[in-house]
């Protein structure tokens, strides 16, 4: 192991580095589009299977999905219906965790225990 390092001056670095989108950020961002009834545009999405599957789930629920270029998507969730998700598509997205396809409680179904 050398006892010292000699650092010599080098030419300055120049150029651009493109940062690719984060898979871990894409899921919550795509899910957030379901909370709006206006078009939402998300850019720099990584085109990987997890992201593409989630986009297909959103489309299956009735949202309007338009790809604008390679990594930008516009989603309008004005007329969504979560009950329209095909089971096989839902299973592809939830394969890494636990998910329950629940349709909520009917009025009066829950009992209070005081």
Phi and psi restraints in degrees (range 20) as a CNS / XPLOR table:
assign (resid 1 and name C) (resid 2 and name N)
       (resid 2 and name CA) (resid 2 and name C) 1.0 -68.4 20.0 2
assign (resid 2 and name N) (resid 2 and name CA)
       (resid 2 and name C) (resid 3 and name N) 1.0 148.0 20.0 2
assign (resid 2 and name C) (resid 3 and name N)
       (resid 3 and name CA) (resid 3 and name C) 1.0 -85.4 20.0 2
assign (resid 3 and name N) (resid 3 and name CA)
       (resid 3 and name C) (resid 4 and name N) 1.0 -14.2 20.0 2
assign (resid 3 and name C) (resid 4 and name N)
       (resid 4 and name CA) (resid 4 and name C) 1.0 -149.3 20.0 2
assign (resid 4 and name N) (resid 4 and name CA)
       (resid 4 and name C) (resid 5 and name N) 1.0 156.7 20.0 2
assign (resid 4 and name C) (resid 5 and name N)
       (resid 5 and name CA) (resid 5 and name C) 1.0 -115.4 20.0 2
assign (resid 5 and name N) (resid 5 and name CA)
       (resid 5 and name C) (resid 6 and name N) 1.0 136.6 20.0 2
assign (resid 5 and name C) (resid 6 and name N)
       (resid 6 and name CA) (resid 6 and name C) 1.0 -107.8 20.0 2
assign (resid 6 and name N) (resid 6 and name CA)
       (resid 6 and name C) (resid 7 and name N) 1.0 119.8 20.0 2
assign (resid 6 and name C) (resid 7 and name N)
       (resid 7 and name CA) (resid 7 and name C) 1.0 -106.6 20.0 2
assign (resid 7 and name N) (resid 7 and name CA)
       (resid 7 and name C) (resid 8 and name N) 1.0 121.1 20.0 2
assign (resid 7 and name C) (resid 8 and name N)
       (resid 8 and name CA) (resid 8 and name C) 1.0 -104.1 20.0 2
assign (resid 8 and name N) (resid 8 and name CA)
       (resid 8 and name C) (resid 9 and name N) 1.0 151.4 20.0 2
assign (resid 8 and name C) (resid 9 and name N)
       (resid 9 and name CA) (resid 9 and name C) 1.0 -65.4 20.0 2
assign (resid 9 and name N) (resid 9 and name CA)
       (resid 9 and name C) (resid 10 and name N) 1.0 138.2 20.0 2
assign (resid 9 and name C) (resid 10 and name N)
       (resid 10 and name CA) (resid 10 and name C) 1.0 -123.3 20.0 2
assign (resid 10 and name N) (resid 10 and name CA)
       (resid 10 and name C) (resid 11 and name N) 1.0 164.3 20.0 2
assign (resid 10 and name C) (resid 11 and name N)
       (resid 11 and name CA) (resid 11 and name C) 1.0 -62.3 20.0 2
assign (resid 11 and name N) (resid 11 and name CA)
       (resid 11 and name C) (resid 12 and name N) 1.0 149.1 20.0 2
assign (resid 11 and name C) (resid 12 and name N)
       (resid 12 and name CA) (resid 12 and name C) 1.0 -63.7 20.0 2
assign (resid 12 and name N) (resid 12 and name CA)
       (resid 12 and name C) (resid 13 and name N) 1.0 146.8 20.0 2
assign (resid 12 and name C) (resid 13 and name N)
       (resid 13 and name CA) (resid 13 and name C) 1.0 -78.0 20.0 2
assign (resid 13 and name N) (resid 13 and name CA)
       (resid 13 and name C) (resid 14 and name N) 1.0 139.8 20.0 2
assign (resid 13 and name C) (resid 14 and name N)
       (resid 14 and name CA) (resid 14 and name C) 1.0 -137.4 20.0 2
assign (resid 14 and name N) (resid 14 and name CA)
       (resid 14 and name C) (resid 15 and name N) 1.0 151.0 20.0 2
assign (resid 14 and name C) (resid 15 and name N)
       (resid 15 and name CA) (resid 15 and name C) 1.0 132.6 20.0 2
assign (resid 15 and name N) (resid 15 and name CA)
       (resid 15 and name C) (resid 16 and name N) 1.0 -176.7 20.0 2
assign (resid 15 and name C) (resid 16 and name N)
       (resid 16 and name CA) (resid 16 and name C) 1.0 -119.0 20.0 2
assign (resid 16 and name N) (resid 16 and name CA)
       (resid 16 and name C) (resid 17 and name N) 1.0 143.8 20.0 2
assign (resid 16 and name C) (resid 17 and name N)
       (resid 17 and name CA) (resid 17 and name C) 1.0 -120.8 20.0 2
assign (resid 17 and name N) (resid 17 and name CA)
       (resid 17 and name C) (resid 18 and name N) 1.0 123.6 20.0 2
assign (resid 17 and name C) (resid 18 and name N)
       (resid 18 and name CA) (resid 18 and name C) 1.0 -90.2 20.0 2
assign (resid 18 and name N) (resid 18 and name CA)
       (resid 18 and name C) (resid 19 and name N) 1.0 124.2 20.0 2
assign (resid 18 and name C) (resid 19 and name N)
       (resid 19 and name CA) (resid 19 and name C) 1.0 -90.2 20.0 2
assign (resid 19 and name N) (resid 19 and name CA)
       (resid 19 and name C) (resid 20 and name N) 1.0 123.3 20.0 2
assign (resid 19 and name C) (resid 20 and name N)
       (resid 20 and name CA) (resid 20 and name C) 1.0 -78.7 20.0 2
assign (resid 20 and name N) (resid 20 and name CA)
       (resid 20 and name C) (resid 21 and name N) 1.0 157.5 20.0 2
assign (resid 20 and name C) (resid 21 and name N)
       (resid 21 and name CA) (resid 21 and name C) 1.0 -64.5 20.0 2
assign (resid 21 and name N) (resid 21 and name CA)
       (resid 21 and name C) (resid 22 and name N) 1.0 156.8 20.0 2
assign (resid 21 and name C) (resid 22 and name N)
       (resid 22 and name CA) (resid 22 and name C) 1.0 -96.6 20.0 2
assign (resid 22 and name N) (resid 22 and name CA)
       (resid 22 and name C) (resid 23 and name N) 1.0 127.0 20.0 2
assign (resid 22 and name C) (resid 23 and name N)
       (resid 23 and name CA) (resid 23 and name C) 1.0 -61.3 20.0 2
assign (resid 23 and name N) (resid 23 and name CA)
       (resid 23 and name C) (resid 24 and name N) 1.0 -39.9 20.0 2
assign (resid 23 and name C) (resid 24 and name N)
       (resid 24 and name CA) (resid 24 and name C) 1.0 -70.4 20.0 2
assign (resid 24 and name N) (resid 24 and name CA)
       (resid 24 and name C) (resid 25 and name N) 1.0 -26.0 20.0 2
assign (resid 24 and name C) (resid 25 and name N)
       (resid 25 and name CA) (resid 25 and name C) 1.0 -85.6 20.0 2
assign (resid 25 and name N) (resid 25 and name CA)
       (resid 25 and name C) (resid 26 and name N) 1.0 -27.0 20.0 2
assign (resid 25 and name C) (resid 26 and name N)
       (resid 26 and name CA) (resid 26 and name C) 1.0 -64.0 20.0 2
assign (resid 26 and name N) (resid 26 and name CA)
       (resid 26 and name C) (resid 27 and name N) 1.0 -41.9 20.0 2
assign (resid 26 and name C) (resid 27 and name N)
       (resid 27 and name CA) (resid 27 and name C) 1.0 -58.6 20.0 2
assign (resid 27 and name N) (resid 27 and name CA)
       (resid 27 and name C) (resid 28 and name N) 1.0 -55.1 20.0 2
assign (resid 27 and name C) (resid 28 and name N)
       (resid 28 and name CA) (resid 28 and name C) 1.0 -62.0 20.0 2
assign (resid 28 and name N) (resid 28 and name CA)
       (resid 28 and name C) (resid 29 and name N) 1.0 -35.7 20.0 2
assign (resid 28 and name C) (resid 29 and name N)
       (resid 29 and name CA) (resid 29 and name C) 1.0 -65.4 20.0 2
assign (resid 29 and name N) (resid 29 and name CA)
       (resid 29 and name C) (resid 30 and name N) 1.0 -43.2 20.0 2
assign (resid 29 and name C) (resid 30 and name N)
       (resid 30 and name CA) (resid 30 and name C) 1.0 -65.1 20.0 2
assign (resid 30 and name N) (resid 30 and name CA)
       (resid 30 and name C) (resid 31 and name N) 1.0 -41.6 20.0 2
assign (resid 30 and name C) (resid 31 and name N)
       (resid 31 and name CA) (resid 31 and name C) 1.0 -62.9 20.0 2
assign (resid 31 and name N) (resid 31 and name CA)
       (resid 31 and name C) (resid 32 and name N) 1.0 -35.6 20.0 2
assign (resid 31 and name C) (resid 32 and name N)
       (resid 32 and name CA) (resid 32 and name C) 1.0 -64.5 20.0 2
assign (resid 32 and name N) (resid 32 and name CA)
       (resid 32 and name C) (resid 33 and name N) 1.0 -25.6 20.0 2
assign (resid 32 and name C) (resid 33 and name N)
       (resid 33 and name CA) (resid 33 and name C) 1.0 -64.3 20.0 2
assign (resid 33 and name N) (resid 33 and name CA)
       (resid 33 and name C) (resid 34 and name N) 1.0 -22.4 20.0 2
assign (resid 33 and name C) (resid 34 and name N)
       (resid 34 and name CA) (resid 34 and name C) 1.0 -72.7 20.0 2
assign (resid 34 and name N) (resid 34 and name CA)
       (resid 34 and name C) (resid 35 and name N) 1.0 -13.4 20.0 2
assign (resid 34 and name C) (resid 35 and name N)
       (resid 35 and name CA) (resid 35 and name C) 1.0 -87.3 20.0 2
assign (resid 35 and name N) (resid 35 and name CA)
       (resid 35 and name C) (resid 36 and name N) 1.0 -5.2 20.0 2
assign (resid 35 and name C) (resid 36 and name N)
       (resid 36 and name CA) (resid 36 and name C) 1.0 -116.8 20.0 2
assign (resid 36 and name N) (resid 36 and name CA)
       (resid 36 and name C) (resid 37 and name N) 1.0 146.6 20.0 2
assign (resid 36 and name C) (resid 37 and name N)
       (resid 37 and name CA) (resid 37 and name C) 1.0 -101.3 20.0 2
assign (resid 37 and name N) (resid 37 and name CA)
       (resid 37 and name C) (resid 38 and name N) 1.0 11.2 20.0 2
assign (resid 37 and name C) (resid 38 and name N)
       (resid 38 and name CA) (resid 38 and name C) 1.0 -112.7 20.0 2
assign (resid 38 and name N) (resid 38 and name CA)
       (resid 38 and name C) (resid 39 and name N) 1.0 156.4 20.0 2
assign (resid 38 and name C) (resid 39 and name N)
       (resid 39 and name CA) (resid 39 and name C) 1.0 -60.3 20.0 2
assign (resid 39 and name N) (resid 39 and name CA)
       (resid 39 and name C) (resid 40 and name N) 1.0 136.4 20.0 2
assign (resid 39 and name C) (resid 40 and name N)
       (resid 40 and name CA) (resid 40 and name C) 1.0 -119.1 20.0 2
assign (resid 40 and name N) (resid 40 and name CA)
       (resid 40 and name C) (resid 41 and name N) 1.0 133.9 20.0 2
assign (resid 40 and name C) (resid 41 and name N)
       (resid 41 and name CA) (resid 41 and name C) 1.0 -113.5 20.0 2
assign (resid 41 and name N) (resid 41 and name CA)
       (resid 41 and name C) (resid 42 and name N) 1.0 125.6 20.0 2
assign (resid 41 and name C) (resid 42 and name N)
       (resid 42 and name CA) (resid 42 and name C) 1.0 -118.7 20.0 2
assign (resid 42 and name N) (resid 42 and name CA)
       (resid 42 and name C) (resid 43 and name N) 1.0 126.6 20.0 2
assign (resid 42 and name C) (resid 43 and name N)
       (resid 43 and name CA) (resid 43 and name C) 1.0 -112.1 20.0 2
assign (resid 43 and name N) (resid 43 and name CA)
       (resid 43 and name C) (resid 44 and name N) 1.0 165.5 20.0 2
assign (resid 43 and name C) (resid 44 and name N)
       (resid 44 and name CA) (resid 44 and name C) 1.0 64.5 20.0 2
assign (resid 44 and name N) (resid 44 and name CA)
       (resid 44 and name C) (resid 45 and name N) 1.0 33.8 20.0 2
assign (resid 44 and name C) (resid 45 and name N)
       (resid 45 and name CA) (resid 45 and name C) 1.0 -77.7 20.0 2
assign (resid 45 and name N) (resid 45 and name CA)
       (resid 45 and name C) (resid 46 and name N) 1.0 134.8 20.0 2
assign (resid 45 and name C) (resid 46 and name N)
       (resid 46 and name CA) (resid 46 and name C) 1.0 -73.2 20.0 2
assign (resid 46 and name N) (resid 46 and name CA)
       (resid 46 and name C) (resid 47 and name N) 1.0 133.6 20.0 2
assign (resid 46 and name C) (resid 47 and name N)
       (resid 47 and name CA) (resid 47 and name C) 1.0 -90.4 20.0 2
assign (resid 47 and name N) (resid 47 and name CA)
       (resid 47 and name C) (resid 48 and name N) 1.0 77.3 20.0 2
assign (resid 47 and name C) (resid 48 and name N)
       (resid 48 and name CA) (resid 48 and name C) 1.0 -121.1 20.0 2
assign (resid 48 and name N) (resid 48 and name CA)
       (resid 48 and name C) (resid 49 and name N) 1.0 164.3 20.0 2
assign (resid 48 and name C) (resid 49 and name N)
       (resid 49 and name CA) (resid 49 and name C) 1.0 -58.4 20.0 2
assign (resid 49 and name N) (resid 49 and name CA)
       (resid 49 and name C) (resid 50 and name N) 1.0 -40.6 20.0 2
assign (resid 49 and name C) (resid 50 and name N)
       (resid 50 and name CA) (resid 50 and name C) 1.0 -60.6 20.0 2
assign (resid 50 and name N) (resid 50 and name CA)
       (resid 50 and name C) (resid 51 and name N) 1.0 -43.5 20.0 2
assign (resid 50 and name C) (resid 51 and name N)
       (resid 51 and name CA) (resid 51 and name C) 1.0 -69.4 20.0 2
assign (resid 51 and name N) (resid 51 and name CA)
       (resid 51 and name C) (resid 52 and name N) 1.0 -45.1 20.0 2
assign (resid 51 and name C) (resid 52 and name N)
       (resid 52 and name CA) (resid 52 and name C) 1.0 -63.5 20.0 2
assign (resid 52 and name N) (resid 52 and name CA)
       (resid 52 and name C) (resid 53 and name N) 1.0 -38.2 20.0 2
assign (resid 52 and name C) (resid 53 and name N)
       (resid 53 and name CA) (resid 53 and name C) 1.0 -63.8 20.0 2
assign (resid 53 and name N) (resid 53 and name CA)
       (resid 53 and name C) (resid 54 and name N) 1.0 -42.2 20.0 2
assign (resid 53 and name C) (resid 54 and name N)
       (resid 54 and name CA) (resid 54 and name C) 1.0 -65.8 20.0 2
assign (resid 54 and name N) (resid 54 and name CA)
       (resid 54 and name C) (resid 55 and name N) 1.0 -38.7 20.0 2
assign (resid 54 and name C) (resid 55 and name N)
       (resid 55 and name CA) (resid 55 and name C) 1.0 -61.3 20.0 2
assign (resid 55 and name N) (resid 55 and name CA)
       (resid 55 and name C) (resid 56 and name N) 1.0 -39.8 20.0 2
assign (resid 55 and name C) (resid 56 and name N)
       (resid 56 and name CA) (resid 56 and name C) 1.0 -67.4 20.0 2
assign (resid 56 and name N) (resid 56 and name CA)
       (resid 56 and name C) (resid 57 and name N) 1.0 -35.0 20.0 2
assign (resid 56 and name C) (resid 57 and name N)
       (resid 57 and name CA) (resid 57 and name C) 1.0 -63.1 20.0 2
assign (resid 57 and name N) (resid 57 and name CA)
       (resid 57 and name C) (resid 58 and name N) 1.0 -44.1 20.0 2
assign (resid 57 and name C) (resid 58 and name N)
       (resid 58 and name CA) (resid 58 and name C) 1.0 -62.9 20.0 2
assign (resid 58 and name N) (resid 58 and name CA)
       (resid 58 and name C) (resid 59 and name N) 1.0 -41.0 20.0 2
assign (resid 58 and name C) (resid 59 and name N)
       (resid 59 and name CA) (resid 59 and name C) 1.0 -65.0 20.0 2
assign (resid 59 and name N) (resid 59 and name CA)
       (resid 59 and name C) (resid 60 and name N) 1.0 -41.4 20.0 2
assign (resid 59 and name C) (resid 60 and name N)
       (resid 60 and name CA) (resid 60 and name C) 1.0 -63.7 20.0 2
assign (resid 60 and name N) (resid 60 and name CA)
       (resid 60 and name C) (resid 61 and name N) 1.0 -28.9 20.0 2
assign (resid 60 and name C) (resid 61 and name N)
       (resid 61 and name CA) (resid 61 and name C) 1.0 -75.4 20.0 2
assign (resid 61 and name N) (resid 61 and name CA)
       (resid 61 and name C) (resid 62 and name N) 1.0 -6.3 20.0 2
assign (resid 61 and name C) (resid 62 and name N)
       (resid 62 and name CA) (resid 62 and name C) 1.0 108.2 20.0 2
assign (resid 62 and name N) (resid 62 and name CA)
       (resid 62 and name C) (resid 63 and name N) 1.0 3.6 20.0 2
assign (resid 62 and name C) (resid 63 and name N)
       (resid 63 and name CA) (resid 63 and name C) 1.0 -73.2 20.0 2
assign (resid 63 and name N) (resid 63 and name CA)
       (resid 63 and name C) (resid 64 and name N) 1.0 150.2 20.0 2
assign (resid 63 and name C) (resid 64 and name N)
       (resid 64 and name CA) (resid 64 and name C) 1.0 -85.7 20.0 2
assign (resid 64 and name N) (resid 64 and name CA)
       (resid 64 and name C) (resid 65 and name N) 1.0 120.6 20.0 2
assign (resid 64 and name C) (resid 65 and name N)
       (resid 65 and name CA) (resid 65 and name C) 1.0 -120.0 20.0 2
assign (resid 65 and name N) (resid 65 and name CA)
       (resid 65 and name C) (resid 66 and name N) 1.0 124.6 20.0 2
assign (resid 65 and name C) (resid 66 and name N)
       (resid 66 and name CA) (resid 66 and name C) 1.0 -131.6 20.0 2
assign (resid 66 and name N) (resid 66 and name CA)
       (resid 66 and name C) (resid 67 and name N) 1.0 121.9 20.0 2
assign (resid 66 and name C) (resid 67 and name N)
       (resid 67 and name CA) (resid 67 and name C) 1.0 -79.7 20.0 2
assign (resid 67 and name N) (resid 67 and name CA)
       (resid 67 and name C) (resid 68 and name N) 1.0 132.5 20.0 2
assign (resid 67 and name C) (resid 68 and name N)
       (resid 68 and name CA) (resid 68 and name C) 1.0 -118.8 20.0 2
assign (resid 68 and name N) (resid 68 and name CA)
       (resid 68 and name C) (resid 69 and name N) 1.0 86.0 20.0 2
assign (resid 68 and name C) (resid 69 and name N)
       (resid 69 and name CA) (resid 69 and name C) 1.0 90.2 20.0 2
assign (resid 69 and name N) (resid 69 and name CA)
       (resid 69 and name C) (resid 70 and name N) 1.0 -169.9 20.0 2
assign (resid 69 and name C) (resid 70 and name N)
       (resid 70 and name CA) (resid 70 and name C) 1.0 -73.1 20.0 2
assign (resid 70 and name N) (resid 70 and name CA)
       (resid 70 and name C) (resid 71 and name N) 1.0 -39.2 20.0 2
assign (resid 70 and name C) (resid 71 and name N)
       (resid 71 and name CA) (resid 71 and name C) 1.0 -127.2 20.0 2
assign (resid 71 and name N) (resid 71 and name CA)
       (resid 71 and name C) (resid 72 and name N) 1.0 21.4 20.0 2
assign (resid 71 and name C) (resid 72 and name N)
       (resid 72 and name CA) (resid 72 and name C) 1.0 -124.2 20.0 2
assign (resid 72 and name N) (resid 72 and name CA)
       (resid 72 and name C) (resid 73 and name N) 1.0 133.7 20.0 2
assign (resid 72 and name C) (resid 73 and name N)
       (resid 73 and name CA) (resid 73 and name C) 1.0 -130.4 20.0 2
assign (resid 73 and name N) (resid 73 and name CA)
       (resid 73 and name C) (resid 74 and name N) 1.0 142.4 20.0 2
assign (resid 73 and name C) (resid 74 and name N)
       (resid 74 and name CA) (resid 74 and name C) 1.0 -111.5 20.0 2
assign (resid 74 and name N) (resid 74 and name CA)
       (resid 74 and name C) (resid 75 and name N) 1.0 128.6 20.0 2
assign (resid 74 and name C) (resid 75 and name N)
       (resid 75 and name CA) (resid 75 and name C) 1.0 -128.3 20.0 2
assign (resid 75 and name N) (resid 75 and name CA)
       (resid 75 and name C) (resid 76 and name N) 1.0 128.4 20.0 2
assign (resid 75 and name C) (resid 76 and name N)
       (resid 76 and name CA) (resid 76 and name C) 1.0 -120.8 20.0 2
assign (resid 76 and name N) (resid 76 and name CA)
       (resid 76 and name C) (resid 77 and name N) 1.0 114.4 20.0 2
assign (resid 76 and name C) (resid 77 and name N)
       (resid 77 and name CA) (resid 77 and name C) 1.0 -102.9 20.0 2
assign (resid 77 and name N) (resid 77 and name CA)
       (resid 77 and name C) (resid 78 and name N) 1.0 33.6 20.0 2
assign (resid 77 and name C) (resid 78 and name N)
       (resid 78 and name CA) (resid 78 and name C) 1.0 -61.9 20.0 2
assign (resid 78 and name N) (resid 78 and name CA)
       (resid 78 and name C) (resid 79 and name N) 1.0 -37.8 20.0 2
assign (resid 78 and name C) (resid 79 and name N)
       (resid 79 and name CA) (resid 79 and name C) 1.0 -121.5 20.0 2
assign (resid 79 and name N) (resid 79 and name CA)
       (resid 79 and name C) (resid 80 and name N) 1.0 52.3 20.0 2
assign (resid 79 and name C) (resid 80 and name N)
       (resid 80 and name CA) (resid 80 and name C) 1.0 -88.2 20.0 2
assign (resid 80 and name N) (resid 80 and name CA)
       (resid 80 and name C) (resid 81 and name N) 1.0 154.1 20.0 2
assign (resid 80 and name C) (resid 81 and name N)
       (resid 81 and name CA) (resid 81 and name C) 1.0 -139.2 20.0 2
assign (resid 81 and name N) (resid 81 and name CA)
       (resid 81 and name C) (resid 82 and name N) 1.0 103.3 20.0 2
assign (resid 81 and name C) (resid 82 and name N)
       (resid 82 and name CA) (resid 82 and name C) 1.0 -61.1 20.0 2
assign (resid 82 and name N) (resid 82 and name CA)
       (resid 82 and name C) (resid 83 and name N) 1.0 -17.6 20.0 2
assign (resid 82 and name C) (resid 83 and name N)
       (resid 83 and name CA) (resid 83 and name C) 1.0 -76.4 20.0 2
assign (resid 83 and name N) (resid 83 and name CA)
       (resid 83 and name C) (resid 84 and name N) 1.0 -7.4 20.0 2
assign (resid 83 and name C) (resid 84 and name N)
       (resid 84 and name CA) (resid 84 and name C) 1.0 -87.9 20.0 2
assign (resid 84 and name N) (resid 84 and name CA)
       (resid 84 and name C) (resid 85 and name N) 1.0 2.2 20.0 2
assign (resid 84 and name C) (resid 85 and name N)
       (resid 85 and name CA) (resid 85 and name C) 1.0 -72.6 20.0 2
assign (resid 85 and name N) (resid 85 and name CA)
       (resid 85 and name C) (resid 86 and name N) 1.0 121.6 20.0 2
assign (resid 85 and name C) (resid 86 and name N)
       (resid 86 and name CA) (resid 86 and name C) 1.0 -63.6 20.0 2
assign (resid 86 and name N) (resid 86 and name CA)
       (resid 86 and name C) (resid 87 and name N) 1.0 140.0 20.0 2
assign (resid 86 and name C) (resid 87 and name N)
       (resid 87 and name CA) (resid 87 and name C) 1.0 -56.6 20.0 2
assign (resid 87 and name N) (resid 87 and name CA)
       (resid 87 and name C) (resid 88 and name N) 1.0 -43.4 20.0 2
assign (resid 87 and name C) (resid 88 and name N)
       (resid 88 and name CA) (resid 88 and name C) 1.0 -63.8 20.0 2
assign (resid 88 and name N) (resid 88 and name CA)
       (resid 88 and name C) (resid 89 and name N) 1.0 -35.7 20.0 2
assign (resid 88 and name C) (resid 89 and name N)
       (resid 89 and name CA) (resid 89 and name C) 1.0 -70.4 20.0 2
assign (resid 89 and name N) (resid 89 and name CA)
       (resid 89 and name C) (resid 90 and name N) 1.0 -40.8 20.0 2
assign (resid 89 and name C) (resid 90 and name N)
       (resid 90 and name CA) (resid 90 and name C) 1.0 -61.6 20.0 2
assign (resid 90 and name N) (resid 90 and name CA)
       (resid 90 and name C) (resid 91 and name N) 1.0 -41.8 20.0 2
assign (resid 90 and name C) (resid 91 and name N)
       (resid 91 and name CA) (resid 91 and name C) 1.0 -66.6 20.0 2
assign (resid 91 and name N) (resid 91 and name CA)
       (resid 91 and name C) (resid 92 and name N) 1.0 -33.2 20.0 2
assign (resid 91 and name C) (resid 92 and name N)
       (resid 92 and name CA) (resid 92 and name C) 1.0 -63.7 20.0 2
assign (resid 92 and name N) (resid 92 and name CA)
       (resid 92 and name C) (resid 93 and name N) 1.0 -35.9 20.0 2
assign (resid 92 and name C) (resid 93 and name N)
       (resid 93 and name CA) (resid 93 and name C) 1.0 -79.1 20.0 2
assign (resid 93 and name N) (resid 93 and name CA)
       (resid 93 and name C) (resid 94 and name N) 1.0 -36.0 20.0 2
assign (resid 93 and name C) (resid 94 and name N)
       (resid 94 and name CA) (resid 94 and name C) 1.0 -93.6 20.0 2
assign (resid 94 and name N) (resid 94 and name CA)
       (resid 94 and name C) (resid 95 and name N) 1.0 13.0 20.0 2
assign (resid 94 and name C) (resid 95 and name N)
       (resid 95 and name CA) (resid 95 and name C) 1.0 -64.8 20.0 2
assign (resid 95 and name N) (resid 95 and name CA)
       (resid 95 and name C) (resid 96 and name N) 1.0 -18.8 20.0 2
assign (resid 95 and name C) (resid 96 and name N)
       (resid 96 and name CA) (resid 96 and name C) 1.0 -97.8 20.0 2
assign (resid 96 and name N) (resid 96 and name CA)
       (resid 96 and name C) (resid 97 and name N) 1.0 6.0 20.0 2
assign (resid 96 and name C) (resid 97 and name N)
       (resid 97 and name CA) (resid 97 and name C) 1.0 -158.2 20.0 2
assign (resid 97 and name N) (resid 97 and name CA)
       (resid 97 and name C) (resid 98 and name N) 1.0 -161.9 20.0 2
assign (resid 97 and name C) (resid 98 and name N)
       (resid 98 and name CA) (resid 98 and name C) 1.0 -111.8 20.0 2
assign (resid 98 and name N) (resid 98 and name CA)
       (resid 98 and name C) (resid 99 and name N) 1.0 131.7 20.0 2
assign (resid 98 and name C) (resid 99 and name N)
       (resid 99 and name CA) (resid 99 and name C) 1.0 -140.7 20.0 2
assign (resid 99 and name N) (resid 99 and name CA)
       (resid 99 and name C) (resid 100 and name N) 1.0 145.5 20.0 2
assign (resid 99 and name C) (resid 100 and name N)
       (resid 100 and name CA) (resid 100 and name C) 1.0 -122.6 20.0 2
assign (resid 100 and name N) (resid 100 and name CA)
       (resid 100 and name C) (resid 101 and name N) 1.0 131.0 20.0 2
assign (resid 100 and name C) (resid 101 and name N)
       (resid 101 and name CA) (resid 101 and name C) 1.0 -89.4 20.0 2
assign (resid 101 and name N) (resid 101 and name CA)
       (resid 101 and name C) (resid 102 and name N) 1.0 87.9 20.0 2
assign (resid 101 and name C) (resid 102 and name N)
       (resid 102 and name CA) (resid 102 and name C) 1.0 -106.5 20.0 2
assign (resid 102 and name N) (resid 102 and name CA)
       (resid 102 and name C) (resid 103 and name N) 1.0 139.6 20.0 2
assign (resid 102 and name C) (resid 103 and name N)
       (resid 103 and name CA) (resid 103 and name C) 1.0 -101.9 20.0 2
assign (resid 103 and name N) (resid 103 and name CA)
       (resid 103 and name C) (resid 104 and name N) 1.0 15.9 20.0 2
assign (resid 103 and name C) (resid 104 and name N)
       (resid 104 and name CA) (resid 104 and name C) 1.0 86.6 20.0 2
assign (resid 104 and name N) (resid 104 and name CA)
       (resid 104 and name C) (resid 105 and name N) 1.0 177.3 20.0 2
assign (resid 104 and name C) (resid 105 and name N)
       (resid 105 and name CA) (resid 105 and name C) 1.0 -96.4 20.0 2
assign (resid 105 and name N) (resid 105 and name CA)
       (resid 105 and name C) (resid 106 and name N) 1.0 140.8 20.0 2
assign (resid 105 and name C) (resid 106 and name N)
       (resid 106 and name CA) (resid 106 and name C) 1.0 -77.5 20.0 2
assign (resid 106 and name N) (resid 106 and name CA)
       (resid 106 and name C) (resid 107 and name N) 1.0 153.1 20.0 2
assign (resid 106 and name C) (resid 107 and name N)
       (resid 107 and name CA) (resid 107 and name C) 1.0 -57.6 20.0 2
assign (resid 107 and name N) (resid 107 and name CA)
       (resid 107 and name C) (resid 108 and name N) 1.0 129.3 20.0 2
assign (resid 107 and name C) (resid 108 and name N)
       (resid 108 and name CA) (resid 108 and name C) 1.0 84.8 20.0 2
assign (resid 108 and name N) (resid 108 and name CA)
       (resid 108 and name C) (resid 109 and name N) 1.0 0.1 20.0 2
assign (resid 108 and name C) (resid 109 and name N)
       (resid 109 and name CA) (resid 109 and name C) 1.0 -76.5 20.0 2
assign (resid 109 and name N) (resid 109 and name CA)
       (resid 109 and name C) (resid 110 and name N) 1.0 -31.3 20.0 2
assign (resid 109 and name C) (resid 110 and name N)
       (resid 110 and name CA) (resid 110 and name C) 1.0 -86.7 20.0 2
assign (resid 110 and name N) (resid 110 and name CA)
       (resid 110 and name C) (resid 111 and name N) 1.0 135.4 20.0 2
assign (resid 110 and name C) (resid 111 and name N)
       (resid 111 and name CA) (resid 111 and name C) 1.0 -103.5 20.0 2
assign (resid 111 and name N) (resid 111 and name CA)
       (resid 111 and name C) (resid 112 and name N) 1.0 141.6 20.0 2
assign (resid 111 and name C) (resid 112 and name N)
       (resid 112 and name CA) (resid 112 and name C) 1.0 -88.4 20.0 2
assign (resid 112 and name N) (resid 112 and name CA)
       (resid 112 and name C) (resid 113 and name N) 1.0 133.9 20.0 2
assign (resid 112 and name C) (resid 113 and name N)
       (resid 113 and name CA) (resid 113 and name C) 1.0 -115.9 20.0 2
assign (resid 113 and name N) (resid 113 and name CA)
       (resid 113 and name C) (resid 114 and name N) 1.0 103.2 20.0 2
